[in-house]
Each structure stands twice: as structure tokens, then as C-alpha cells.
Amino acid sequence: MSAFGRRSGVGGGGGRPSFGVARPMHGPGRTEPDHAEQFPPIESIPLPGAGMAAAPEPDLANSSIAVDAMQRLADRQASSGDAAQSRTEGFESSIHRIKEQVLPRLLERVDPEAAATLSKDELAEEFRPIIGEVLAELKLTLNRREQFALEKVLVDELLGLGPLEELLSDPAVSDIMVNGPEQTFVERKGKLELANIQFRDEEHLFQIAQRICNSVGRRVDQTTPLADARLKDGSRVNVIVPPLSLRGTAISIRKFSAKPITLDMMAGFGSMSQKMATALKVAGACRFNIVISGGTGSGKTTMLNALSKMIDPGERVLTIEDAAELRLQQPHWLPLETRPPNLEGVGEITIRDLVKNALRMRPDRIILGEIRGSECFDLLAAMNTGHDGSMATLHSNSPRECLARMENMVMMSDIKVPKEAISRQIADSVDLIVQVKRLRDGSRRVTNITEVIGMEGPVIVTQELFKFEYLDESADGKIIGEYRSMGLRPYTLDKAKQFGFDQALLEACL
């Protein structure tokens, strides 16, 4: 059972958490052996030279931890469940109030079609004298800082994404979650917090959602209330609008770092050990077939991008995704994207259609953003027919569950293949499973690197090369653990030997 969700106790050898003190039961005629001091009896033990027995001391450490845990549970239960509302305050609030007065008069003086052809900087230059005229009409006097802030807000409103622009430009924000016009949450360093932005009303928020979808040829309205899209920087966007969303338009944006993250950087962050980074570098360079497994927001796409840095620049790479978000650095890289059905319900192009077509495009590697259905069978076939080095991500909580999910996805399709044949196909195709997790302290870590060896009867056999072991928790809530190598000889050593990396892989795993 995973201990990620538990606070450690006191004691325990080797930094392991203690889950209480075991006490043996004594029957008549039983004597306690000499080595039983680790299980002290309930009866008091007389001290040497003392005339009477000493009273047993209460286990203060364990009792204080129990009291602390119960207090935290009581605090959690008593915490308010009222919905938080985002509020703009101070300087930003005053600028937004002025914007509401200036914007209608500004739109009367501006040709929207001409404005759409200008860049943000050019539009700001054109707006400056017009904004001055409107402010004079309204008898408002602003200082230089307020004028610049007002220009930026107005340009963001007309050409950008309105209040979202401020959050998109903040490098500390990794996720933006808009729950209707009055509530927006952001994720900073793995923790959710309320953002100090607010939309004018539901119509304002819906217009911004439409602007995001229209920019990539998608549409969102009451007939198609769900949409996946992307921003210019590659950030992934999901939009859901009423009547499916009861609080109004909901926008979820997963931002990606402007600077590509490498395996060495992830090791520096503490997401993996240096030996694990070396093993993954070898796996990427030696064309291992890799499946990256993890939960939502655990860092699967980031890991896939980091692994893709090890691909030989001379290889032809095809990426297939629902909403293109992978950012490969190779010169010979062709991204493909699915297409939803049109208003008549026809014209849909699925991931499976693209995988089949990709096989005719002479790829060296095929990379799938995520497998979630029958395309799993086509990817396995590609891995097994000359497209070594293919990679994919999928949602699961452990390497063993990852294999079971792949079996289920193939069986859910219209392909009539016996389960044993599916398992054998997976065992023959997949070389490595990389399990990533987002822990409760907000950190993202590689918790397992597991090899797929083959079949033993009807069961797929695996061996674990590395694992992250939970040890303790610091005073500020940070999880402390260590990355351990299992000391096993990699089964994929022969494949690494063909590329001259067998010694490096062996040293990293032992």
C-alpha cells in the first residue's frame, strides 16, 4: 500500500515511518526472551535498586501526533465550503473601472477590421492619442503609470484574452482554471490559489473562449459545448460552456514552460536521480519503445518532451495529438492533429486514422500525445513493425495498471483478438514504462522505471529498475524520500549494445 498520503510517525529503523508500538501478549508460564526490549511488556519494570515499581511513562510522541492528526481532521471538517470569488483590488481595480468607461467610446472611434491587422505594439501606438481624447471627454486625469496600464488592458481586451493575459504572462503560473466569470484559480508550485482577476460577465468570458477556439479552427457554442484547443505558445486549452457547465463558461489552460525542460533539469529539480536520468537518456537514444504513465497533471507531456531531446536529429519523427502541444527540437519533425466532426456530424479524423496514415509517411518514430482507445492496437503494431523508439502517454497509477489499461483499450475496440494475443503483443512491443506522479506536496516525481520482459503463461512479466521510496515529511509539508536502484541487470541491455550505450546503462542500473 502506498504511503504517500500518510504522515510519518516517530521511530523506525532507517528513517522508515512507525505505525505504532506492538506489544506481545503473555500467557501463564511464558517468559520474555532477552531480545524483547523492542516489545516492552505492559507491566511496569522495577528499576535496579528501587523498592517499588516505576509508573509507566505515556508515549507522549505518539499521542501528540494522534492529537495533531485529529485536530487537522477537525479543522478540515469545519472549514467553510462557501465558493470563493476572485476580486480585483487596489490599482488594478481602479484601472478596470476606468476601462469600462473608456472601452465603449473607444470602439466608436476604431475600425475593428483595421485594428485586427495590427500587432499589439502598433495598436497601442494608434490608441494612445484616441485614449487621451476619451479621457478628456470623461474628465479623467491619469498619471503615466496609469495610462500605460490602461493601454495594456484595452489592447488585451481587443486583441488578446482579456484578464487571462496577466496570468498567461506570469511564469510562476502552471495551470489556469476559470470557473465562470467570478471565480478563477491558478496553480503555483503545485498548489492551487485564488487569482485576483474577474470577468465583466458571462458574455465577456464566452467571447474570450470563442476567440481561443476560433484561432485554431475549432468552435464552441450550445450545439458543440465542448472544445479542445491550444494557444500560440502551445499551452493546452479545454473549454466547456452552458448548458453542460452550470456556473457559466469554464476554461482550463495547462501552460508549458517557454524554455524546454531537459532530463538533467528534472534531475536538478529533484524529480529523479542522476542515475535515473542517465538510464532515460540511454532509453531515448537507443530507440526503446517507451510508455509514460501517470495521473492528470503529473508531468507526462513534460517527460515526453524531455525524452524527445535524445532522438537523433537524422530521424523522421511524427507526433499525433488531439490538441498539438508537444514541442520537439528535432529538425525533421512533423506534427499531426485530429479534427472534430462538423455541424452535420461528419468529417471527423481520429487519432487512429492518423496513426494508420502515419505508417504510409515513412516515419522512424511515431509519438502519440495520449492513447485512450483503439489507437493503442495500431501503435503496438507500429512498435513491432520497424518503428522502434515510438513513445506515448496514458493515464494510470502504476506500471502494472498501465499494462492492464493497454489490454483493456485494445479489447474495447472492434478488433477481435484473444486476450493472450493482446498481452503478447504488448510484451513484445513495449520496452520501458516510466511512472510519474504528482505528490500531495505539489512536487512531481518519477516514482518507477519498469522494464517489460516478456510473457510467463498468460501474465506479462516486468522488472523494476528504479523506484522512489517515501521516507518522511518535513516540518513545512515537503515529502522526503530517496530514489533507489534495484541493482538488476537490464533486460534491454542487448538493445543498448547495438548503439554502444550498454556499459552506461549497466552502470546506471547497478
FENMO-V972909 format. One record per run of one state. SS is the DSSP state (H for helix, E for strand, - for the rest). FROM is the first residue (numbers start at 1). TO is the last residue. If there is no record, write none. Layout:
ss,from,to
SS,FROM,TO
SS,FROM,TO
This chain:
ss,from,to
-,1,12
H,13,15
-,16,35
H,36,38
-,39,59
H,60,78
-,79,89
H,90,109
-,110,111
H,112,116
-,117,119
H,120,138
-,139,143
H,144,158
-,159,163
H,164,168
-,169,172
E,173,179
-,180,183
E,184,188
-,189,190
E,191,194
-,195,201
H,202,214
-,215,225
E,226,230
-,231,235
E,236,240
-,241,249
E,250,254
-,255,262
H,263,269
-,270,273
H,274,285
-,286,289
E,290,294
-,295,299
H,300,308
-,309,316
E,317,321
-,322,332
E,333,337
-,338,338
E,339,339
-,340,348
E,349,349
-,350,350
H,351,358
-,359,364
E,365,368
-,369,374
H,375,383
-,384,390
E,391,395
-,396,398
H,399,412
-,413,418
H,419,429
-,430,431
E,432,438
-,439,443
E,444,456
-,457,458
E,459,473
-,474,478
E,479,485
-,486,492
H,493,497
-,498,501
H,502,509
-,510,510
